[in-house]
Amino acid sequence: MANDALEGNTLNVYAYVAKEDKPVGTREVTRGASLSSPSVAFRHLQKLEALGLIERNVYGNYTLKQKTDVSGYIWVGRTLMPRLMFYAFFFMGAFAAEIVISAFSFLVLGLAIEASFFFLTAMTAVAMILFLTEGIRLYRRVQRNAQTNP
């Protein structure tokens, strides 16, 4: 359905229109989604309008009509976030807990920490870094509009 059509520049345009809290015109979308020309923006806006995801008002500006599921992303308010970011935050919490447990065990209780616990902590850190790196990469791809354009 609509989910299959949401990729590349169309996804960037959709994310930009969804994030804005006001109607946006073609030129705003061109700058906000870092597109090459207003005609490219218009083509993607027409595609999203045909899918029923955005609508055009009487002034020719576009607003979000409906949020839809986008493969690999979830909605956080009006922003699309990669699911990988949530996995990264899970592993970040686990990593922090492991560090606290290690510090408490060693500094307060005076216990020796086994090598297997260090291995577990290292694996958690690697998973956290991988998910965070990939999540940030995907987030930047969709949120190119965060860059200030002249």
C-alpha positions in Angstrom: 0.0 0.0 0.0 1.3 3.5 0.8 4.1 2.1 2.9 5.8 0.7 -0.2 5.9 4.1 -1.9 7.5 5.8 1.1 11.2 5.8 0.4 13.9 8.1 -0.6 12.9 11.7 -1.4 9.2 10.8 -1.0 9.9 9.7 2.6 11.9 12.9 3.2 9.0 15.1 2.0 6.5 13.1 4.0 8.6 13.4 7.2 9.0 17.1 6.6 5.3 17.8 6.1 4.5 15.7 9.1 7.0 17.4 11.3 5.8 20.9 10.4 2.9 22.2 12.6 1.6 24.4 9.8 0.7 24.2 6.1 3.8 24.2 3.9 4.2 25.3 0.3 6.3 23.8 -2.4 9.2 26.1 -1.9 9.3 25.4 1.8 9.3 21.7 1.1 12.1 22.2 -1.5 14.3 23.8 1.2 13.2 21.7 4.1 13.6 18.4 2.5 16.8 19.4 0.7 15.4 18.9 -2.8 16.9 20.2 -6.0 13.9 22.2 -7.3 10.3 23.1 -6.6 9.2 20.8 -9.4 10.8 17.8 -7.7 9.1 18.8 -4.5 5.8 19.2 -6.3 6.0 15.8 -7.9 6.6 14.1 -4.4 3.8 16.2 -2.9 1.4 15.1 -5.6 2.4 11.5 -5.0 1.7 11.8 -1.3 -1.6 13.5 -2.0 -2.6 10.7 -4.3 -1.8 8.2 -1.5 -4.1 10.1 0.8 -1.3 11.0 3.3 -1.3 14.7 2.8 -3.9 17.2 1.6 -3.7 20.6 -0.2 -5.7 23.5 1.2 -7.4 26.3 -0.8 -4.1 28.3 -0.7 -2.1 25.5 -2.4 -0.2 24.6 0.8 0.0 21.0 2.1 -0.7 19.5 5.5 -0.5 16.1 7.0 -3.8 14.2 6.5 -2.9 10.9 8.1 0.1 9.2 9.7 0.9 5.8 8.3 3.3 3.0 9.3 6.7 3.3 7.7 8.8 0.2 7.6 11.7 0.4 10.0 10.4 3.6 11.7 8.0 4.6 14.4 6.3 7.9 15.2 7.4 9.9 18.2 5.0 12.8 18.2 5.3 14.3 14.7 8.8 12.9 14.1 9.7 9.6 12.4 12.4 7.8 14.4 14.2 4.6 13.2 13.4 1.6 15.3 17.1 1.0 15.6 17.4 4.0 17.9 15.1 2.4 20.4 17.2 -0.8 20.3 20.3 1.4 20.9 18.6 3.0 23.9 17.8 -0.4 25.3 21.4 -1.5 25.1 22.5 1.8 26.4 20.4 1.2 29.5 21.8 -2.3 29.9 25.3 -1.1 29.5 24.8 1.6 32.1 23.3 -1.0 34.5 26.3 -3.3 33.9 28.8 -0.5 34.7 26.9 0.4 37.9 26.8 -3.2 39.0 30.5 -3.6 38.3 31.4 -0.4 40.1 29.2 -1.2 43.1 30.5 -4.8 43.3 34.1 -3.8 43.2 34.2 -0.5 45.1 31.5 -1.0 47.7 31.4 -4.8 48.3 35.1 -5.4 47.4 34.1 -8.4 45.1 36.3 -9.5 42.3 34.6 -9.2 38.9 34.7 -12.3 36.7 36.0 -12.1 33.1 32.7 -13.3 31.8 31.0 -10.2 33.1 33.5 -8.0 31.3 32.8 -10.0 28.2 29.1 -9.4 28.6 29.6 -5.7 29.2 31.8 -5.5 26.1 29.2 -7.3 23.9 26.5 -4.9 25.2 28.7 -1.9 24.4 29.3 -3.3 20.8 25.6 -3.9 20.3 24.8 -0.4 21.6 27.3 1.3 19.3 26.1 -0.7 16.2 22.5 0.1 16.8 23.2 3.7 17.6 25.4 4.2 14.6 22.8 2.7 12.2 19.9 4.5 13.9 21.6 7.9 13.6 22.4 7.2 9.9 18.8 6.4 9.2 17.6 9.3 11.2 19.8 11.7 9.3 18.6 10.3 6.0 15.0 11.2 6.9 15.7 14.4 8.8 17.9 16.2 6.2 15.6 19.1 6.7 17.3 19.8 10.1 20.2 21.4 8.1 19.9 25.1 7.6 19.6 26.0 4.0 20.4 29.4 2.6 
